Amino acid sequence: MSVQNVRRGIMEKISINTEYIKLDQLLKYANAVEGGGMAKNVILDGLVKVNGEVVLQRGKKLREGDIIEFNEEKYLIQRYGDTPLEV
């Protein structure tokens, strides 16, 4: 997996080499939170959106094309090695 800044503060691409990544794992991997406990809390507090909707499931499966919003940052999921999606 890799994290690539598109434009700081606008959107980060998160490249995965699996079919999906779970929401709490994504927040940890992207360094959006300090650890699993914090990821659980921000998700359950309704502070995270997936594709524009608040998600309360920390195990929510994120796939290519999903956009996650947290703490005024956006993250775009893409498959590792795929052509970047236009956003």
C-alpha positions as CSV (number, residue, x, y, z in Angstrom):
1,M,0.0,0.0,0.0
2,S,1.1,3.6,-0.5
3,V,-0.1,7.1,0.4
4,Q,0.4,9.8,-2.2
5,N,-0.4,13.4,-1.7
6,V,-2.4,14.9,-4.6
7,R,-2.7,18.4,-3.2
8,R,-2.0,18.7,0.5
9,G,-5.3,19.4,2.3
10,I,-7.5,18.5,-0.7
11,M,-7.2,14.8,-1.4
12,E,-4.7,11.9,-0.6
13,K,-4.7,8.8,-2.7
14,I,-4.5,5.6,-0.7
15,S,-3.3,2.7,-2.9
16,I,-4.2,-0.8,-1.8
17,N,-3.1,-4.1,-3.2
18,T,-6.1,-6.0,-1.8
19,E,-9.8,-6.0,-2.7
20,Y,-10.6,-3.7,0.3
21,I,-9.3,-2.1,3.4
22,K,-11.4,-1.6,6.6
23,L,-12.2,1.9,7.7
24,D,-10.3,1.8,11.0
25,Q,-7.3,0.3,9.3
26,L,-7.4,3.1,6.7
27,L,-7.4,5.8,9.3
28,K,-4.4,4.2,11.0
29,Y,-2.5,3.6,7.7
30,A,-3.0,7.1,6.5
31,N,-1.8,8.5,9.9
32,A,-5.1,10.3,10.3
33,V,-5.3,8.9,13.9
34,E,-2.7,7.7,16.4
35,G,-4.0,4.2,16.9
36,G,-6.9,1.7,16.8
37,G,-8.6,3.1,19.9
38,M,-8.7,6.6,18.5
39,A,-9.9,5.2,15.1
40,K,-12.8,3.4,16.9
41,N,-13.7,6.6,18.8
42,V,-13.8,9.0,15.9
43,I,-15.8,6.5,13.8
44,L,-18.4,5.9,16.6
45,D,-18.6,9.6,17.3
46,G,-19.7,10.1,13.7
47,L,-16.7,12.1,12.6
48,V,-15.9,10.1,9.5
49,K,-17.8,10.1,6.2
50,V,-17.6,7.6,3.4
51,N,-18.8,8.8,0.0
52,G,-20.5,11.8,1.7
53,E,-22.3,9.8,4.4
54,V,-21.5,9.4,8.1
55,V,-20.4,5.8,8.8
56,L,-20.4,4.3,12.3
57,Q,-19.0,0.9,11.3
58,R,-15.3,0.7,12.0
59,G,-15.1,-2.5,9.9
60,K,-16.7,-0.9,6.9
61,K,-15.0,-2.3,3.8
62,L,-13.6,0.4,1.6
63,R,-13.0,-0.3,-2.1
64,E,-11.5,1.4,-5.1
65,G,-13.2,4.7,-5.8
66,D,-14.4,5.3,-2.2
67,I,-13.8,8.7,-0.7
68,I,-13.3,9.1,3.0
69,E,-13.5,12.4,4.8
70,F,-12.1,13.0,8.3
71,N,-10.7,16.1,10.0
72,E,-10.9,18.3,6.9
73,E,-8.9,15.8,4.9
74,K,-10.1,13.6,2.0
75,Y,-8.7,10.2,1.1
76,L,-9.4,8.4,-2.2
77,I,-9.0,4.6,-2.4
78,Q,-7.4,3.2,-5.5
79,R,-5.9,-0.2,-6.4
80,Y,-2.2,-0.3,-6.4
81,G,-0.9,0.0,-9.9
82,D,-4.2,1.1,-11.4
83,T,-4.6,4.3,-13.5
84,P,-5.6,7.1,-11.1
85,L,-9.3,8.0,-11.1
86,E,-10.4,11.5,-12.1
87,V,-12.0,13.3,-9.2
